[in-house]
Amino acid sequence: MLSDKPLVSIFTPAYNSEKYISECIESVLMQTYENWEYTIVDNCSTDNTKKIITEYVKKDNRIKLYSNKYFLPQIKNWNNGLKKINLDSKYCKVLHADDWLFPECIEMMVKVGEGNTNVGIISAYRLEEDRVTLKGLRYDTNVFKGHEICRKHLLSEIFVFGSPTALLIRTDIIKKYNCLYDEDEVHADTFACLKILKEWDFGFVHQVLTYTRRHNESVSSHVNLFDTKVLERIRALEKFGQYYLRPNVLQYHKTKRLRGYHRLLARRFFELRPLDYWKYHHNELNSIGLRVNWAFVGMLIALQIFRPIDTFPHIRKGCDKIYLKLKKTIKPRVWH
């Protein structure tokens, strides 16, 4: 009976995950879909992660453990692990060590993939801590044009990619790329989806199938401290906008997003962000051929400092008009 079902390779990158790794592995063992192989790559953990995984390897020969000789950065470790999965499989399911799958996850996702040969990525609703996310798609279909999904993503109308845990990907797609994830991108998983969907359609299961934790302090603190999500939206427009948006629409949203980005930088000035924050934004934009218009940021800061206080409403009303006029006329000319 298993031979009638396509093989699914499950991959978990693990590092110091002793608190959650058992729950993660148990969720795989409880899948209603049984034709799978499970590859776990331990990234030089210093706790009991490797010991816990080894016990499961002894119990089920479908589970395989690999240990890195040297510690690898997160994205590089993802790419390294994908090279160790069974490339004869038809689908690949990434599962982070601190997440888990609902029992019907793989079965329901494979069903969508098998029913639609042009679907390259399958997602579903996810439980993110205590709330359901990845919402916004029409309920009357499971298949969506890849270009339409990416267009809506770039315009910030929907977000249905989530983290790698939320997705099932055809293994043929992974074999096509030497490195599926761009190791220079903080949000490499999102960029991978935008890259894949240039040629493939997007599948979706209207059911909660994965659980994601947000406890990862090192990653979460970096994202929040450095506002990487704001930069990700700008970089995504610059890299992929030409494929999914008409030129006039792309230019409009580039300008709109950059205005908001510069206003954000002006607000961060009053929060006394560290010097590394400003260097990060300068370097990240430079890496895609753009630059921060510091003169524009300075003007926004000055306007905030010198705006009259509420005790002089008649003066403030006039200055507000000047302020709004300046915001429209001072343009961050950084798009090439």
C-alpha positions in Angstrom: 0.0 0.0 0.0 2.9 2.4 0.8 4.3 1.9 -2.7 1.1 3.5 -4.1 1.8 6.7 -2.2 4.6 9.1 -3.1 7.6 9.2 -0.8 7.9 12.4 1.4 11.2 13.5 2.8 10.9 15.4 6.1 13.8 17.5 7.2 14.5 19.1 10.6 17.5 21.3 11.3 18.2 21.1 15.0 20.4 23.2 17.4 20.1 23.1 21.2 16.5 21.9 20.8 16.2 19.5 23.8 13.1 21.3 25.1 11.0 20.7 22.0 12.6 18.1 19.8 10.7 15.1 21.2 7.4 16.8 20.6 8.6 17.7 17.0 9.6 14.0 16.2 6.5 12.6 17.9 4.3 14.7 15.6 6.0 13.1 12.6 5.4 9.6 14.0 1.7 10.4 14.5 1.2 11.3 10.8 -1.7 9.5 9.1 0.5 9.4 6.0 3.2 6.7 6.5 5.4 6.7 3.4 8.0 9.1 4.7 11.7 9.4 5.5 12.9 11.7 8.2 16.3 13.5 8.1 17.4 15.4 11.1 20.6 17.5 11.0 22.2 18.4 14.4 24.1 21.6 14.1 26.7 21.0 16.8 24.2 21.2 19.7 25.7 21.6 23.2 22.7 20.2 25.1 21.0 16.8 25.0 19.4 17.3 21.5 21.6 14.7 19.8 21.1 12.2 22.6 17.3 12.5 22.4 17.3 12.2 18.6 19.5 9.1 18.8 16.9 7.3 20.9 14.3 7.9 18.2 16.7 6.7 15.5 17.0 3.4 17.3 13.2 3.0 17.4 12.3 3.8 13.8 14.6 3.1 10.8 12.8 5.8 8.8 14.6 8.4 11.0 18.2 9.4 10.1 20.5 11.6 12.0 23.4 13.6 10.6 25.8 15.8 12.7 27.6 18.8 11.3 31.4 18.8 11.9 31.2 22.6 12.3 28.5 25.0 13.3 26.8 26.5 10.3 24.7 29.8 10.1 21.0 29.1 10.0 20.3 29.6 6.3 23.4 27.7 5.3 22.4 24.9 7.5 19.0 24.7 5.8 20.7 24.3 2.4 23.2 21.8 3.8 20.3 19.7 5.2 18.3 19.7 2.0 21.2 18.1 0.3 21.0 15.1 2.7 17.3 14.3 2.1 16.2 11.4 -0.2 16.2 13.1 -3.6 14.2 10.2 -5.0 11.2 11.4 -2.9 8.4 13.4 -4.6 7.9 15.9 -1.9 9.9 17.6 0.9 8.5 18.8 4.2 10.7 21.1 6.3 9.9 21.0 10.0 11.7 23.2 12.4 12.8 21.6 15.7 10.6 23.8 17.9 7.5 23.3 15.8 5.2 20.4 15.1 2.7 19.0 12.7 -1.0 18.1 13.1 -1.6 14.4 12.3 -3.2 15.0 8.9 -0.7 17.5 7.7 1.3 15.5 5.2 -1.7 13.5 3.9 -3.7 16.6 3.2 -0.9 18.5 1.6 0.2 15.6 -0.6 -3.5 15.2 -1.7 -3.4 18.7 -3.1 -0.1 18.2 -4.8 -1.2 14.9 -6.4 -4.4 16.4 -7.7 -2.6 19.3 -9.4 0.7 18.6 -11.2 1.6 22.2 -11.7 1.4 23.0 -8.0 5.0 23.4 -6.6 4.3 24.6 -3.1 1.5 23.7 -0.8 0.6 25.7 2.4 -2.2 25.7 4.9 -3.5 27.6 7.9 -1.1 27.4 10.8 -1.5 27.9 14.6 1.1 30.5 15.5 1.3 30.3 19.3 -2.3 31.1 20.1 -3.6 32.5 16.8 -4.4 31.2 13.4 -2.4 32.8 10.6 -1.8 32.5 6.8 -5.4 33.6 6.1 -6.9 35.5 3.2 -7.3 33.1 0.3 -10.7 32.2 -1.2 -12.2 29.1 0.4 -13.7 27.6 -2.8 -10.5 26.4 -4.3 -7.2 24.7 -3.3 -5.1 26.0 -6.3 -4.0 29.5 -7.1 -1.9 30.9 -9.8 1.7 31.5 -8.6 1.9 34.9 -10.2 -1.3 36.1 -8.5 -0.1 34.9 -5.1 3.2 36.7 -5.5 1.5 39.8 -6.8 -0.7 40.0 -3.7 2.3 39.3 -1.4 4.4 42.1 -2.9 1.4 44.5 -2.5 1.1 43.3 1.2 -2.5 42.1 0.6 -1.8 38.6 1.9 0.9 36.5 3.6 0.4 32.8 3.1 4.0 31.5 3.0 4.8 31.5 6.7 8.0 29.8 7.8 9.4 26.6 6.1 7.4 24.5 8.6 4.2 25.6 6.9 5.1 24.4 3.4 5.4 21.2 1.4 7.6 21.6 -1.7 8.2 19.3 -4.7 11.6 17.6 -4.4 12.2 18.3 -8.1 12.2 22.0 -7.3 14.8 21.5 -4.6 17.0 19.5 -7.0 16.9 22.3 -9.5 18.7 24.7 -7.2 22.1 24.2 -5.8 21.0 26.3 -2.8 17.2 26.8 -2.5 17.6 29.5 0.1 19.6 32.7 -0.5 22.1 32.8 2.3 22.4 36.6 2.1 18.8 37.1 2.9 17.4 37.1 6.5 14.0 36.1 5.1 15.3 33.6 2.7 12.3 31.3 3.0 10.0 34.0 1.6 12.4 34.8 -1.2 12.5 31.1 -2.1 8.7 31.1 -2.6 8.8 34.2 -4.8 11.5 32.5 -6.9 9.7 29.2 -7.2 6.2 30.6 -8.1 7.6 32.3 -11.2 7.1 28.8 -12.8 4.7 27.0 -10.5 1.2 27.3 -9.0 0.4 27.5 -5.3 -1.7 25.0 -3.4 -3.5 25.6 -0.1 -5.3 23.4 2.4 -8.1 25.3 4.2 -7.3 23.5 7.5 -4.9 24.2 10.4 -2.0 21.7 9.8 1.1 23.1 11.5 2.1 24.7 14.8 4.8 27.4 15.0 6.5 28.8 18.1 7.8 32.4 18.3 10.2 31.8 21.3 13.4 31.9 19.3 15.0 34.9 21.0 18.1 35.2 18.8 16.1 35.4 15.5 13.1 37.3 16.9 15.2 39.9 18.6 17.3 40.5 15.4 14.1 40.9 13.3 12.5 43.3 15.8 15.7 45.3 16.7 16.8 45.8 13.1 13.3 46.1 11.4 14.3 43.4 8.9 10.7 42.8 7.8 10.5 46.4 6.5 13.7 45.9 4.5 12.5 42.5 3.2 9.4 44.2 1.6 11.7 46.7 -0.2 14.2 44.1 -1.3 11.4 41.8 -2.5 10.0 44.6 -4.7 13.4 45.3 -6.1 14.2 41.6 -6.8 10.9 40.2 -7.9 8.6 43.2 -8.7 9.5 43.1 -12.4 8.1 39.5 -12.7 4.7 40.1 -11.0 3.8 43.8 -11.3 3.2 46.1 -14.2 5.9 48.8 -14.5 3.6 51.7 -13.4 2.2 49.7 -10.4 5.7 48.7 -9.4 7.1 52.2 -9.5 4.1 53.5 -7.5 4.6 50.9 -4.7 8.3 51.4 -4.7 7.9 55.1 -4.0 5.1 54.5 -1.5 7.1 51.9 0.4 10.2 54.0 0.4 8.4 56.9 1.9 7.1 54.7 4.7 10.6 53.3 5.2 12.1 56.7 5.6 9.4 57.8 8.0 10.2 54.6 10.0 13.9 55.6 10.1 13.0 59.0 11.3 10.9 57.5 14.2 13.7 55.2 15.1 16.0 58.2 15.6 14.0 59.3 18.6 14.2 55.7 20.0 18.0 56.0 20.1 18.6 52.9 18.1 22.3 51.7 18.2 24.8 52.5 15.5 24.7 49.0 14.2 21.0 49.6 13.3 21.9 52.4 11.0 24.9 50.6 9.5 22.7 47.6 8.8 20.1 49.6 6.9 22.8 51.4 4.9 24.6 48.2 4.0 21.5 46.2 3.2 20.1 48.8 0.7 23.6 49.2 -0.9 23.7 45.4 -1.5 20.8 45.7 -4.0 22.1 49.0 -5.5 20.0 51.4 -3.4 20.8 53.9 -0.7 19.1 55.6 2.2 18.3 59.2 1.5 19.7 60.6 4.7 18.8 64.1 3.8 15.2 63.1 3.5 15.4 61.3 6.9 17.0 64.4 8.4 14.2 66.6 7.1 11.6 64.3 8.6 13.4 64.4 11.9 13.6 68.2 11.8 9.9 68.5 11.0 9.0 66.3 14.0 11.3 68.3 16.3 10.0 71.7 15.3 6.3 71.0 14.9 4.4 73.2 17.4 2.9 71.7 20.5 -0.9 71.4 21.1 -1.0 74.6 23.2 -0.8 76.6 20.0 -3.5 75.0 17.8 -3.9 78.0 15.5 -0.1 77.9 14.8 -0.1 74.1 14.5 -2.8 74.1 11.9 -0.8 76.2 9.6 2.4 74.2 10.2 0.6 71.0 9.6 -0.3 72.2 6.1 3.4 73.0 5.4 4.4 69.6 6.9 2.0 67.7 4.6 3.1 69.7 1.6 6.8 69.0 2.3 6.1 65.3 2.7 4.6 65.2 -0.8 7.3 67.3 -2.5 10.5 66.0 -0.8 11.1 62.6 -2.6 13.6 59.9 -1.6 15.2 59.6 -5.0 16.9 56.3 -4.5 15.3 54.0 -7.0 17.4 53.4 -10.1 
